[in-house]
C-alpha cells in the first residue's frame, strides 16, 4: 500500500509540475493570457483527467500528437518517407 500511495503522489506531482511548466511557457510567449494562468492550468488538468478516465488506449489516442520533422533531420537519419 505504501508503494501504491508513493506512485500516486509521484504521478500527481509529475503531472502538476508539467502542466505548470507548460502554462508558464505559454503565458511568457503570449502575455495577454497571463491573467488566466490558473484557469488554463485547471482546464488542462481537467482535460488530462477526462482523457485518463477513458482508459489507457483512449488516452493514448487523445494525447498522441505528431511532432514535425525537419526534412534535413530526416535526411541525416536516413529516413526516406515521412
C-alpha positions in Angstrom: 0.0 0.0 0.0 2.9 2.4 0.7 4.3 1.8 -2.7 1.0 2.4 -4.4 0.5 5.6 -2.5 4.0 6.8 -3.4 3.4 6.1 -7.1 0.1 8.0 -6.9 1.8 11.0 -5.2 4.6 10.9 -7.7 2.3 10.8 -10.7 0.2 13.7 -9.3 3.3 15.9 -8.7 4.7 15.0 -12.1 1.5 16.0 -13.9 1.1 19.2 -11.9 4.7 20.3 -12.5 4.4 19.5 -16.2 1.2 21.5 -16.5 2.5 24.4 -14.6 5.7 24.5 -16.8 3.7 24.3 -20.0 1.3 27.1 -18.9 4.3 29.2 -17.8 5.8 28.8 -21.2 2.5 29.7 -22.9 2.0 32.8 -20.8 5.5 34.0 -21.4 5.0 33.6 -25.2 1.5 35.2 -25.1 1.5 37.7 -22.2 -2.2 38.7 -22.9 -3.3 35.4 -21.3 -1.2 35.7 -18.2 -4.2 36.8 -16.1 -5.9 33.5 -16.9 -3.0 31.3 -15.8 -4.9 29.5 -13.1 -7.9 28.8 -15.3 -5.6 27.5 -18.1 -3.9 25.2 -15.5 -7.3 23.9 -14.3 -8.5 23.4 -17.9 -5.5 21.4 -18.9 -5.8 19.3 -15.7 -9.5 18.6 -16.3 -8.7 17.6 -20.0 -5.9 15.2 -18.8 -8.2 13.8 -16.1 -11.0 13.1 -18.6 -8.6 11.6 -21.1 -7.2 9.3 -18.4 -10.6 8.3 -17.2 -11.4 7.0 -20.7 -8.7 4.3 -20.4 -5.2 3.9 -21.4 -5.9 3.2 -25.1 -8.3 6.1 -25.5 -5.9 8.4 -23.6 -3.1 7.5 -25.9 -5.3 8.3 -28.9 -6.4 11.6 -27.5 -2.9 12.7 -26.3 -0.9 11.4 -29.3 0.5 14.2 -31.5 2.8 14.0 -34.4 6.0 16.1 -34.0 7.0 17.9 -37.1 10.2 16.6 -38.6 12.6 18.9 -40.4 13.5 17.5 -43.8 17.2 17.9 -43.2 16.9 15.9 -40.0 15.1 13.1 -41.7 17.7 13.1 -44.5 20.5 12.9 -41.9 18.8 10.0 -40.1 18.3 8.1 -43.4 14.5 8.3 -43.3 13.2 8.3 -46.8 9.5 8.8 -46.3 7.7 10.8 -43.7 
